[in-house]
Amino acid sequence: MKTGIDRIVSTIKHGLGEKKVGLALGGGAARGIAHVGVIKVLEEHGIVPSYVAGTSAGSLIGALYCSGYKWQQIRDIVADVNWGDLVQPALFSSKGLVNPRKLEKLLDKLISNKTFDELEIPLNVVSVDLLTGELYLFHEGPVARAVRASSSIPGMFSPLEWNGRVLVDGGVKNNVPADIVKDMGADIIIAVDVNANAIKPEGPENVFDVMMYSMRIMLDDEERIEENADFLIRPDLEGYSYYNLKNAEALIDLGEAAAREQIGKIVAAVH
């Protein structure tokens, strides 16, 4: 756990007296790999967020990043991962088709069982409580447990039943948490939405697509994102599915390309 001195040093490191940057990483399952390309461009230009908020896939990338991983290291992780590393078939009594417990275990291993207080960059992870219909923000306790909850697509993944709550994917209510990172104290908000051109004219190919398409239709948050984001980065991911994890290199390249289109203005705003 950070001491008072540690927190002072961290504050100085992330921009005491300067504009504080907030990074909001949106959900999008496999498409979330594109976030790595955005982080690459920010790193190249010396932009270190003071705050990060993530939903679903964005919470996973955010957890690795806030734990100290650089973009190349995250790239190597996502290039090797497959769905078998993240989920396992659920029992008939379960509330989902698969259980994401393996995701939690893998992330715990990668970040050495860190809690939120031990992260290098403050992180908020977005989930939704099915019992109340309200957002539930994780900002303390085990990071991997929070990411598991935020990534639990309703109907597909078993929800996290914890502390009297039934927690599912934060994308149900807030898929690109620009407002959350603003509330954390950021002055300049960079939001990354990986859902552009997501719904294909030919329709969904499988049950995973059906779930993701349904969430996209139900969640109309365009106005909220634009109101809170100073810079909205939307990689053109046309033709890339939500479930195929084998396109990591291409997704990262597209995230990088979208970030480079705006990095000049971002650098000017930050400095």
N, C-alpha and C positions, 0 to 999 in steps of 0.2 A: 504493500500500500504506500502511496506517495506521502511523504512528509510535507510540512508547510514549506520548507526550503525547496523541495522538489517541485512543488506547484509554482513557486515564484520563478524558478529557473525555466519551467515549462512555459509560463506566461511570457517571459522575455524572449524565449526561443521562437514562439509563434506570433511575435509581433507586438510587443508592448509599445504603446504610443502610435502604432500604425493601424491601418485598416485590417480588421480581422476577416479572413476568408472562410466562408462556410461551403462545404461540398456536400450536395445531396445526391445520393446514388439510388436510382430507381430499381424497381423489380422488373423481372423479365426472364426468369429461369436461365436457360443457356445463353440467351442474348445478353445477359449481364456480364459476360466475359468482355464485352466491348468497353466496359468501365476501365479495364486495365490500360487500354490505349489512351484514354483521357488522362489517367494518372501519369502515364509516361510523359506526355507533353507538359503537364504541370511540373513534374520533377525537373525536366530539362530546363525549364525557365525559372527554377528556384522558388516556385510557389508552393508553400506548405500550408495547408488549411489549419486554422485554429480549431475548427469544429467539423465533424462529419456526422451525417445522419444517413441511415440506409434502410431500405425496405427489401425484404426477400433476398434475391441475388445480390442486390446492392449492399445488404447488411453483411453478407459473407465477404465480398470484396473489401468492404469498409473495415471489417474486423481484422482482416489480414494486414491491410494498409496501416491502420491505427496501432497495430501491434509492432510495427517496425519493418515489415516487409517492403522491399522496393519493387518497382513494377516488374523487373526481370524475374524476380523470385516468385511473384504471384503468377506471372506468365508460365513459368515452369510447373507450378502446381496445377493450374487449370488445364494445361496441355496433357497432363497424365491422368486426370481424374475421369471416372466414368460413373454412370448411375449406380452400378453395383457397389461403389465405394461410399455412396451417400444414403441409399435406402435399401430396405429389404421388404419382402412381401409381408403384409399385415395378417393377423389372425382374423377369422370370420367375425369375431366379437369386436374387432377394432372399428374405429370411426373413419377409416380411410383405406385406400387400396394398398398403400405402402407406408412403412414407418420410417421416419427420417432420423432415428436414433443414431445410425452410423454417421450421419453428417455431423451430429454433435460430437461424437467421439473423435472423428477425424480432425475437426477444427480444434478441439481441446488439445490434441496432440501437437498440432501445428503451432499453436500460440502458447503452449506450455501452461494450459489451464488458467489463463489470465482472467482476472475480474476486470470490470470497467475501470476501477481505480488504478489499475496497473498499466493501462494503455498509454502510449506515448502521445496520442491525440484524443481528446474527448470525443466519445461516440454515443449517439442515441440510436437504438434499434426499434423499428416500428412494427408492432403487431396489433391484432384486434381481438378483443374478448367477445366470443360468441354469446356469452350469457347476458351481456349488457349492450352489445353493439358499439362499444366505445373503443377508441384507440387506447392501446396500452404501450407506453414507451419504456423500454429497458434502458437504464443508465447506471445500474449498480448490480452487483452479483456476477455470476459466471457469464462471460461473453458468449460462449458456445451455446449455452441453453437459450439465450435470447435469439441468436441467429436461427436456431432450430425452429423456434416459435414463429419468427418472422417469415420463414421459408415454407411453412406448412400450408400449401395450397388446399383450400377446403374441398373435401370430397376425394381428393387425390392422396394427400398426405394426412396421416393421423395428427390431430391437433395436440398441442402440448397442454396437458391438464396439470396445472401447477398452482399452488397457493389459492385454491378455490376458484381458479379461472380456467377457461377453455380457450386457449390462444391459437390463432391461425395467422396466415399470411397478412402482413400489413397492407398489401396491395388491395385488399377488399375496400379500404377506405382512403388510403393515402399512399399511392404508388411511387410518387416522386416527392420526398419530404422536404421540399424547399422551405416551407413554413416552419418546420421543426428546427432546421438548422439556423433559421433566422431567430427563432425564440431562444436558441442556445447562446446568442450574442454576436452572431456574425454581422459584419457590415456589408460585405460583398458576397453574394450568394451565387455559386455556380451549381446549376442543376443538370443532371444527366438523365435523359429519358431514352430508354432503349426499345421503345415500342412503336417507333415510326414504321409505317408500312407493314404492320404485323399481321393484319387479317388479309389472307390471300383470297382472290376472287373465286378460286376453285373450292374454297371452303376448308374446314378442318380435316386433317388426315387421320387423327386418332383421338382417344379420350383425353389425352393431355392437351391437345389443341382445343378441344371443346371447352375444357375448364378455363384455359387462359383466354380464349375468345370471349367467353361469358363474363369473366372479370373485367375485361377491357370495355365491354359494352355497358356494364353496370356502373363502372367508375368513370364519371365524366368530370375530370379534375383539371381540365385544360386552363380554365380561368384562374383557379387557385395557384397553379404552378407559375403562370406568367405574372401574376400579381406579386409573387414573392421572389422570383429569380431575376437577378440582374443579367445573368448569362444562362441561356438554355441551350444545351448541347444535345442534338438529336442525331446520332449516327444513322445513316441510310442503310438499314438492315433488310431491305426488301429481299425476299427469297430465303431468309434465314429463319429456321424454326425455333420454337421455344425449347425443344427437347434434345436437339442434336448437339452433343458436347464435342464433336470431332472437328468443329470449324474454328477452333480457338485462334489460330493464327490470323485467319481472315477477319474475324470479329474484332480482334485487337487492332488490326490495321484500319478498320473502318471507324473504330472509336478514336484512334489517333488522327485520322483525316478530318473528322468532324471537329475535334478540339483545335487542330491547327488553323481552321477557318476563323476561329474567334480569339486565338491566343494573343494576338497583338492588342486587341481591345482590352482583354482581361489584364494583361501586364500593365497597360496604361492606367487602368482603374485601380489596380492594387497599389501601384507605386506612385 
